[in-house]
Amino acid sequence: MRVVATTGGAAGEVGEVDLLPGPARQLRPAPERPGLYRDVRDALGNPVTPDEALTLTGVDRGWNVDVPLTPVEGRALSPVDVPGRPRVRGEALP
């Protein structure tokens, strides 16, 4: 990617741009093991960064069930079975 910015009399300045994925919004259950999720990605399909905290939310008889997850190399393992069709929500850690 090339980014060019022009301002006043500044010329020849060089800057760095880090492109990072957004918060996790999608994951797929792994059929080979219950509670294992793979392909943890942001809303645009980019793999999430390894320092992102995730919460998997399911609904059981009207109650929300929130399970914290930590992805490692694009996979996350839930310690419990999350009911219903779980939704993932991510937040980058400082």
C-alpha distances in whole Angstrom, upper triangle without the diagonal:
4,7,10,13,17,20,23,24,21,19,17,16,13,12,10,9,10,10,13,15,18,22,23,25,26,28,30,34,34,37,39,39,40,38,35,32,29,25,25,22,20,21,18,19,17,19,20,20,23,24,25,28,29,32,34,36,39,42,46,48,47,46,42,41,38,37,35,33,30,28,28,25,25,29,31,35,37,40,42,42,40,42,41,38,36,33,30,29,26,26,24,26,26
4,7,10,13,17,20,20,17,15,14,13,11,10,10,9,12,12,16,18,21,24,26,28,29,31,34,37,38,41,42,43,44,41,39,35,32,29,28,25,23,24,21,22,20,22,23,23,26,27,27,31,32,35,37,39,42,45,48,51,49,48,45,44,41,40,38,36,33,31,31,29,28,32,34,38,40,43,45,45,43,45,44,41,39,36,33,31,29,28,26,28,27
4,7,10,13,17,17,15,13,12,11,9,9,9,8,12,12,16,18,20,24,26,28,29,32,35,38,39,42,44,44,45,42,39,36,33,30,29,26,23,24,21,23,21,23,24,23,27,27,27,30,32,35,36,39,42,44,48,51,49,47,44,44,40,40,37,36,33,31,32,30,29,33,35,39,41,44,45,46,43,45,44,41,39,35,33,31,28,27,25,27,26
4,7,10,13,14,12,10,10,9,9,9,11,11,15,16,19,22,23,27,30,31,33,35,38,42,43,46,48,48,48,46,43,40,37,34,32,29,27,27,25,27,25,27,27,27,30,30,30,34,35,38,40,42,45,48,51,54,52,50,47,47,44,43,41,39,37,35,35,34,33,37,39,42,44,47,49,49,47,49,48,44,42,39,36,34,32,30,28,30,29
4,7,10,11,9,9,10,9,10,10,12,12,16,17,20,23,24,27,30,32,34,37,40,43,45,48,50,49,50,47,45,41,39,36,34,31,28,28,26,28,26,29,28,28,31,31,31,34,35,38,40,42,45,48,52,54,52,50,47,47,44,44,41,40,38,36,37,35,35,38,40,43,45,48,50,50,48,49,48,45,43,39,37,34,32,30,28,30,28
4,7,8,7,7,10,9,11,12,15,16,20,21,24,27,27,31,34,35,38,40,43,47,48,52,53,53,53,51,48,45,43,39,38,34,32,31,30,32,30,32,32,32,35,34,34,37,39,41,44,45,48,51,55,57,55,53,50,50,47,47,44,43,41,40,40,39,39,42,43,47,49,52,53,53,51,53,52,48,46,43,40,37,35,33,31,33,31
4,6,6,8,11,10,13,14,17,18,21,23,26,28,29,32,35,37,39,42,45,49,50,54,55,55,55,52,50,47,44,41,39,36,33,33,32,34,32,34,34,33,36,35,35,38,40,42,45,46,49,52,56,58,55,54,50,51,48,48,45,44,42,41,42,41,40,44,45,49,50,53,54,55,52,54,53,50,47,44,41,38,36,34,32,33,31
4,6,9,12,12,15,17,20,21,25,26,29,32,32,36,39,40,43,46,49,52,54,57,59,59,59,56,54,50,48,45,43,40,37,37,35,38,36,38,37,37,40,38,39,41,43,46,48,50,53,55,59,61,58,57,54,54,51,51,48,48,46,45,45,44,44,47,48,52,53,56,58,58,56,57,56,53,51,47,45,42,40,37,35,37,34
4,6,10,11,14,16,20,22,25,27,31,33,34,37,41,42,45,47,51,54,55,59,60,60,60,57,55,52,50,46,45,41,39,39,37,40,37,39,39,38,41,40,40,43,45,48,50,52,55,58,61,64,61,60,56,56,53,53,50,49,47,46,46,45,45,49,50,53,55,58,59,60,58,60,59,56,53,50,47,44,41,39,37,38,36
4,7,7,11,13,16,18,22,24,27,30,32,35,38,40,42,45,48,51,52,56,57,57,57,54,52,49,46,43,41,38,36,36,35,37,35,36,36,34,37,36,37,40,42,45,47,49,53,55,59,61,59,57,54,54,50,50,47,46,44,43,43,42,42,45,47,50,52,55,56,57,55,57,56,53,51,47,44,41,39,36,34,35,33
4,6,9,12,16,18,21,24,27,30,32,35,38,40,42,44,47,51,52,55,56,56,57,54,51,48,46,43,41,38,36,36,34,36,34,36,35,34,37,36,37,40,42,45,48,50,53,56,60,62,60,58,55,54,51,51,48,46,44,42,42,41,41,45,46,50,52,55,57,57,55,57,56,53,51,47,44,42,39,37,35,36,33
4,6,10,13,16,20,22,25,29,31,34,37,39,41,43,46,49,50,53,54,54,55,52,50,47,44,41,39,37,35,35,33,35,32,34,34,32,35,34,36,39,41,44,47,49,52,55,59,62,59,58,54,54,50,49,46,45,42,40,40,39,39,43,44,48,50,53,55,56,54,56,55,52,50,46,43,41,38,36,33,34,32
4,7,10,13,17,19,23,26,28,31,34,36,38,40,43,46,47,51,52,52,52,49,47,44,41,38,37,34,32,33,31,33,30,31,31,29,32,31,32,36,38,41,44,46,49,52,56,59,56,55,51,50,47,46,43,41,39,37,37,36,36,40,42,45,47,50,52,53,51,53,53,50,47,43,40,38,35,33,30,31,29
4,7,10,14,16,20,23,25,28,31,33,35,37,40,43,44,47,48,48,49,46,43,41,38,35,33,31,29,30,28,30,27,28,28,26,28,28,29,33,35,38,41,43,47,50,53,56,54,52,48,48,44,43,40,38,36,34,34,32,33,36,38,42,44,47,49,50,48,50,50,47,44,41,38,35,32,30,27,28,26
4,7,10,13,16,20,22,25,28,30,32,34,37,40,41,44,45,45,46,43,40,37,35,32,30,28,26,27,25,27,24,25,24,22,25,25,26,29,31,35,37,40,43,46,50,52,50,49,45,44,41,40,37,35,32,31,31,29,30,33,35,38,40,43,45,46,44,47,46,43,41,37,34,32,29,27,24,25,23
4,7,10,13,16,19,22,24,27,29,30,33,36,37,41,42,41,42,39,36,34,31,28,27,24,23,24,23,24,20,21,21,19,21,21,22,26,28,31,34,36,40,43,46,49,48,46,42,41,38,36,33,31,29,27,27,26,26,30,31,35,37,40,42,43,41,44,43,40,37,34,31,29,26,24,21,22,20
4,6,10,13,15,18,21,23,25,27,30,33,34,38,39,39,39,36,34,31,28,25,24,21,19,21,19,20,17,18,18,16,19,19,20,23,25,29,31,33,37,40,43,46,44,42,39,38,35,34,31,29,26,25,25,23,23,27,29,32,34,37,39,40,38,40,40,37,34,31,28,25,22,21,18,20,18
4,6,10,12,15,18,20,22,24,27,30,31,34,35,35,35,33,30,27,25,22,20,18,16,18,17,17,14,15,14,13,16,15,16,20,22,25,27,30,33,37,40,43,41,39,36,35,31,30,27,25,23,21,21,20,20,23,25,29,30,33,35,36,34,37,37,34,31,28,24,22,19,18,15,16,16
4,7,10,13,15,17,19,21,24,27,28,32,33,33,33,30,28,25,22,19,17,15,13,15,13,14,11,12,12,11,15,15,15,19,20,23,25,28,31,34,38,41,39,37,33,33,29,28,26,24,21,19,20,18,18,21,23,27,29,32,34,34,32,34,34,31,28,25,22,20,17,16,14,16,16
4,7,10,12,14,16,18,21,24,25,29,30,30,30,27,24,21,19,16,14,12,10,12,11,12,9,9,8,8,11,12,12,15,16,20,21,24,27,31,34,37,36,34,30,29,26,25,22,20,18,16,17,16,15,18,19,23,25,28,30,30,28,31,31,27,25,22,18,16,14,13,11,13,14
4,7,8,11,12,14,17,21,22,26,27,27,27,24,22,18,16,13,11,8,6,9,8,9,6,7,6,7,11,12,10,14,14,17,18,21,24,27,31,34,32,31,27,26,23,22,20,18,16,14,15,14,13,16,17,21,22,26,27,27,25,28,27,24,21,18,15,13,11,11,10,13,15
4,7,8,11,14,17,20,22,26,28,27,26,23,22,18,17,14,11,8,5,7,8,9,8,9,7,9,12,12,10,12,12,15,16,19,22,25,28,31,29,28,24,24,21,20,18,17,16,14,17,16,14,17,17,21,22,25,26,26,24,26,25,22,19,16,13,11,9,9,9,12,14
4,6,9,12,16,18,21,24,26,25,24,21,19,16,15,13,10,8,5,8,10,11,10,10,7,9,11,11,8,9,9,11,13,15,18,21,25,28,26,24,21,20,17,16,14,13,13,12,15,15,13,15,15,18,18,22,23,23,20,22,22,19,16,13,10,7,5,6,7,11,13
4,6,8,12,14,17,20,22,21,20,17,16,12,12,10,7,5,4,7,10,9,9,8,6,9,11,11,8,9,7,9,10,13,16,19,22,26,24,23,19,18,15,14,13,11,11,10,13,13,11,12,12,15,15,19,20,19,17,19,19,16,13,10,7,6,5,8,9,12,16
4,7,11,14,16,19,22,21,20,17,16,13,12,11,8,6,5,5,9,9,10,10,9,13,14,15,12,12,9,10,10,12,14,17,21,24,22,21,18,17,15,15,14,13,14,13,16,16,13,14,13,16,16,20,20,19,16,18,17,13,11,8,6,6,7,10,12,16,19
4,7,10,13,16,19,18,17,15,14,10,9,8,6,5,6,7,9,8,10,10,10,13,15,16,13,14,11,11,10,12,14,17,20,23,23,22,18,17,16,15,15,13,14,12,15,15,11,12,12,14,15,19,19,17,15,16,15,12,10,8,6,8,10,13,15,18,21
4,7,9,13,15,14,14,12,10,6,6,5,4,6,9,10,12,10,11,10,10,14,14,16,14,14,11,12,10,12,14,17,20,23,23,22,19,17,15,14,14,12,13,10,13,13,9,9,9,11,12,16,16,15,13,15,15,11,10,9,7,10,11,15,16,19,22
4,6,9,12,12,11,10,9,5,5,6,7,9,12,13,15,12,14,12,13,17,17,19,17,17,14,14,12,14,14,18,20,23,23,23,20,18,17,16,16,14,15,12,14,14,10,9,10,11,12,16,16,14,13,15,14,11,10,10,10,13,15,18,20,22,26
4,6,9,8,8,7,6,4,6,9,10,13,16,17,18,16,17,15,16,19,18,20,18,18,15,15,12,14,13,17,18,22,23,22,19,17,16,15,15,13,15,13,15,15,12,10,9,10,10,14,13,11,11,13,12,10,10,11,12,15,16,20,22,24,27
4,6,6,7,8,5,5,6,9,11,14,18,19,20,17,18,16,17,20,19,21,20,19,17,17,15,17,17,20,21,25,26,25,22,20,19,17,18,15,16,14,14,14,12,9,10,10,11,14,14,13,13,15,16,14,13,15,15,18,19,22,24,25,29
4,6,7,9,8,9,10,13,15,18,21,22,23,20,22,20,21,23,22,25,24,23,20,20,17,19,18,21,22,25,26,26,24,21,21,19,20,18,19,17,18,18,15,13,13,13,14,16,16,13,15,16,16,15,15,17,18,21,22,26,27,29,33
4,7,10,8,10,11,14,16,20,23,25,26,22,23,21,22,24,23,25,24,24,21,22,19,21,21,23,24,27,29,28,26,23,23,20,21,19,19,17,17,17,16,13,14,12,14,16,16,14,16,18,19,18,18,20,20,23,24,27,28,30,33
4,6,6,9,11,14,16,19,23,24,26,23,23,21,21,23,21,24,22,21,19,19,17,19,18,21,21,25,26,25,23,20,20,17,18,16,17,16,16,17,15,12,11,9,11,12,12,11,13,15,17,16,16,18,18,21,22,25,27,28,31
4,6,8,11,15,16,19,22,24,26,23,24,21,21,23,22,24,22,20,18,17,14,16,15,17,17,21,23,21,20,17,17,14,16,14,16,16,17,18,16,13,11,9,9,10,9,7,10,12,13,14,13,16,16,20,21,24,26,27,30
4,6,10,14,13,17,20,22,24,21,22,19,19,20,19,20,18,17,14,13,11,13,13,16,16,20,21,19,17,14,14,11,12,11,13,13,14,16,14,11,8,6,5,7,7,6,8,11,13,13,11,13,13,16,17,20,22,23,27
4,7,10,11,15,18,20,22,19,19,16,16,18,16,18,17,16,14,14,12,14,15,18,19,23,24,22,20,17,16,13,13,10,11,10,11,13,11,7,6,4,6,9,10,10,11,14,15,14,12,14,13,16,17,20,21,22,26
4,7,7,11,14,16,18,15,16,13,13,15,14,17,15,14,12,12,10,13,14,18,19,23,24,22,19,17,15,13,13,10,11,9,11,11,8,6,5,6,8,11,12,11,11,14,15,13,11,12,10,13,14,17,19,20,24
4,6,9,13,15,16,13,13,10,11,13,13,16,14,15,13,14,13,16,17,21,23,26,27,25,22,20,18,16,15,12,12,9,9,9,6,4,6,9,11,15,16,15,15,17,18,15,13,14,12,14,14,17,18,20,23
4,6,10,12,12,9,9,7,9,12,12,15,14,15,13,15,14,17,19,22,25,28,28,27,24,22,20,18,17,13,13,10,10,9,5,6,9,12,14,18,19,18,17,20,19,16,15,14,12,14,14,17,17,19,23
4,7,10,11,9,8,6,6,9,10,12,10,11,10,12,11,15,17,20,23,27,26,25,21,19,17,15,14,11,10,7,9,9,5,6,8,11,13,17,18,17,16,19,18,16,13,12,9,10,10,13,13,16,19
4,7,8,5,5,4,5,9,11,13,11,13,11,13,13,16,18,22,25,28,27,26,22,21,19,17,16,14,13,10,12,11,8,10,11,15,16,20,21,20,19,21,20,17,15,12,10,10,10,12,13,16,19
4,5,5,5,6,6,10,12,14,11,13,11,13,14,16,19,22,25,28,27,26,22,21,19,18,17,15,15,13,15,14,11,13,14,18,19,22,23,22,20,22,21,18,15,12,10,9,9,11,12,15,18
4,6,8,10,10,13,16,17,14,16,14,15,15,17,19,22,25,28,26,26,22,22,20,20,19,18,18,16,18,18,15,16,17,20,21,25,25,24,21,22,21,17,16,12,11,10,11,13,14,18,21
4,6,9,10,14,17,18,16,18,17,19,19,20,22,25,29,31,30,29,26,26,24,23,22,20,20,18,19,18,15,18,19,22,23,27,28,27,24,25,24,20,19,16,14,14,14,16,16,20,22
4,7,9,12,15,17,15,17,16,18,18,20,22,25,28,31,30,29,26,25,23,22,21,19,18,15,17,15,12,14,16,20,21,25,26,25,23,24,23,19,18,15,14,14,14,16,16,20,22
4,6,9,12,15,13,16,15,18,18,21,23,27,30,33,32,31,27,26,24,22,21,18,17,14,15,13,10,14,16,19,21,25,26,26,24,26,25,22,20,17,15,15,13,15,14,18,20
4,7,9,12,11,14,13,16,17,20,22,26,29,32,31,30,26,25,22,20,18,15,14,10,11,9,7,10,12,16,18,22,24,23,22,25,24,21,19,17,14,14,12,14,13,16,18
4,6,8,7,10,10,14,15,18,21,24,27,31,30,28,24,23,20,18,15,13,11,8,10,9,7,10,11,15,17,20,22,22,21,24,24,21,18,15,12,11,9,10,9,12,15
4,6,6,10,11,15,17,20,23,27,30,33,32,30,26,24,21,19,16,13,10,8,9,9,8,11,12,16,18,21,23,24,23,26,26,24,21,18,15,14,10,10,8,10,12
4,6,9,11,14,16,20,23,27,29,33,32,29,26,24,20,18,14,11,8,6,6,7,8,10,10,14,16,19,21,23,22,25,26,24,21,19,15,14,11,11,9,10,12
4,7,10,13,16,19,23,26,29,32,31,29,25,23,19,17,13,11,8,8,9,10,11,13,12,15,17,19,22,23,22,26,27,25,21,19,15,14,10,9,7,6,9
4,6,10,13,16,19,23,26,29,28,25,22,20,16,14,11,9,7,7,10,11,11,12,11,14,15,18,20,21,20,23,24,21,18,16,12,10,7,6,4,6,9
4,7,10,13,17,20,23,26,25,22,18,16,13,11,7,6,6,8,11,13,12,12,10,13,13,15,17,18,17,20,21,20,16,14,10,9,6,5,6,7,10
4,7,10,13,17,19,23,22,19,15,13,10,8,6,5,6,8,11,14,12,11,9,11,11,13,15,15,14,17,18,16,12,10,7,6,4,6,9,10,14
4,6,10,13,16,19,18,15,12,10,6,6,4,6,9,11,14,17,15,13,11,12,10,12,13,13,11,14,15,14,10,8,6,5,6,9,12,13,16
4,7,10,13,17,16,14,10,8,6,5,6,7,10,12,15,17,15,13,10,11,8,11,11,10,8,10,11,10,6,6,5,6,9,12,15,16,20
4,7,10,13,12,10,7,5,5,6,9,11,14,15,19,21,18,17,14,14,11,13,12,11,7,8,9,8,5,5,6,8,11,14,17,19,22
4,7,10,10,8,6,5,7,8,12,13,17,18,21,23,20,18,16,15,12,14,11,9,6,5,6,6,4,7,9,11,15,18,21,23,26
4,7,6,5,5,6,9,11,15,17,20,22,25,27,24,22,19,18,15,16,13,11,8,6,6,8,8,10,12,14,18,21,24,26,29
4,5,5,6,7,11,13,17,19,22,24,27,29,27,24,21,20,16,17,13,11,9,6,7,10,10,13,16,18,21,24,27,28,32
4,6,9,10,14,16,20,22,26,28,31,33,30,28,25,23,20,20,17,15,12,9,10,13,14,16,19,21,24,27,30,32,35
4,7,10,13,16,19,22,26,27,31,33,30,28,25,24,21,21,18,16,14,11,11,13,14,15,18,19,23,25,28,30,33
4,6,10,13,16,19,23,25,28,31,28,26,23,22,18,18,15,14,12,10,11,13,13,14,16,17,20,22,26,27,30
4,6,10,13,16,19,21,25,27,25,23,20,19,16,16,14,13,10,9,10,12,10,11,13,14,17,19,22,23,27
4,7,10,13,17,19,22,25,22,20,17,16,12,13,10,10,7,8,10,11,9,10,12,13,16,18,21,22,25
4,7,10,13,16,19,22,20,18,14,14,11,11,10,11,8,10,12,12,9,10,10,10,12,14,17,18,21
4,6,10,13,16,19,17,15,11,10,7,8,8,9,8,11,13,13,10,10,10,10,12,14,16,17,20
4,7,10,13,17,15,13,10,10,8,9,10,12,11,14,16,16,12,12,10,10,10,11,13,13,17
4,6,10,13,12,10,6,7,6,9,11,12,12,15,17,16,12,12,9,10,9,11,13,13,17
4,7,10,10,8,6,8,9,11,14,16,15,19,20,19,16,15,12,12,10,11,11,11,15
4,6,6,5,4,8,10,13,15,17,16,20,21,19,16,15,12,12,10,12,12,12,16
4,5,5,6,9,12,15,17,19,19,23,24,22,19,18,15,16,14,15,14,14,17
4,6,8,11,15,18,20,21,21,24,25,23,20,20,17,17,15,17,15,16,19
4,7,10,13,17,19,19,19,22,22,20,17,16,13,15,13,15,15,16,19
4,7,10,13,15,16,16,19,20,18,15,15,13,14,14,16,16,17,21
4,7,10,12,13,13,16,18,16,13,13,11,13,12,15,15,16,20
4,6,9,10,11,15,17,16,13,14,13,15,15,17,18,19,22
4,5,7,8,12,14,14,11,13,12,14,15,17,19,19,23
4,7,9,13,16,16,14,16,15,17,17,19,21,21,24
4,6,9,13,14,12,15,15,17,18,21,23,23,27
4,6,10,11,10,13,14,17,19,22,24,25,29
4,7,8,7,10,11,14,16,19,22,23,27
4,7,7,10,13,16,19,22,25,26,30
4,6,9,12,16,19,22,25,27,31
4,7,10,13,17,20,23,26,29
4,7,10,13,17,20,22,26
4,7,10,14,17,19,23
4,7,10,13,16,19
4,7,10,13,16
4,7,9,13
4,6,9
4,7
4
